Amino acid sequence: MAQDRHARELRRGARAFQLILIFYAFSREVGPLKRRLKERAPLAEPGLRGFESRAGERRIVFVATGIGAERARETARIALDRFAEPELVLGTGVAGALSAGLSPGDIVLAERIVAAPAEGRGPEPAFEVAPDALTHCEQVLQQASLAFARGGLLTSRRVLANAHAKLRAKEETGAIAVDMESAALAAEAARRGLKFAVVRTVMDALGDEVFGAELADEHGRVRALAATGYLMKNPSAIVQLPRMMRNLGHATRSLAQAIEAFTHAAPFPR
């Protein structure tokens, strides 16, 4: 098949190519991006899910982590052992807003990433994004004429489902947005001395409630039987679904623009 041949060509030329390693949580986050990529093939690496592409002399590898820090940490270990010398490790996906100034589809560039502590433990150390990596990301987005907000990013162990939980998280951490994977990815990249950055897009605004987030599996797929039971118990959630899907559409289209800018940008200076 032509797709299989293309995948072999990508792998055969990998050593001669500069590499960007991009992590995302689940497939819906990168759906619009896949449609924009002209060269794309499934990722043929045991133990990893994702796809890869090529832009000029650059190989771009996209790896799905699944939802949550533990899955992200284990996937990152495998991927960073397999792809040992990327020019940049980039965490991407959708996020929740902790700041009233952010709306669905807005791009967030993380200055630092802080993990919510496990129950009964003290604060986790924050991961500061290296100044040169931060400057590079700013320049890439600016050159693509993409507006973005800079600030702290919280990696939570659970979904922050309402404005009260989000405001409390902002007060405690100073973060402007929240996800569930980036701190684990940052820790693995830092352990190897790799340049790491996070570019995410907002799905839910500060005042938006996130209904039924616990219904998704680690791949972001909604479990049908669980969803049916949830909607029977929470009929008001039905009217919120169209808004959530619109917000997801805004976020994923914006994410596609941002990531595409990185695939066409000048290489990260070593």
Secondary structure, 3 states (H helix, E strand, C coil): CHHHHHHHHHHHCHHHCEEEEEEECCHHHHHHHHHHCCCEEECCCCCCEEEEEEECCEEEEEEECCCCHHHHHHHHHHHHHHCCCCCEEEEEEEEEECCCCCCCCCEEEEEEEEECCCCCCCCCCCEECCHHHHHHHHHHHHHCCCCEEEEEEEECCCCCCCHHHHHHHHHHHCEEEEECCHHHHHHHHHHCCCCEEEEEEEEECCCCCCCCHHHECCCCCECHHHHHHHHHHCHHHHHHHHHHHHHHHHHHHHHHHHHHHHHHCCCCCC
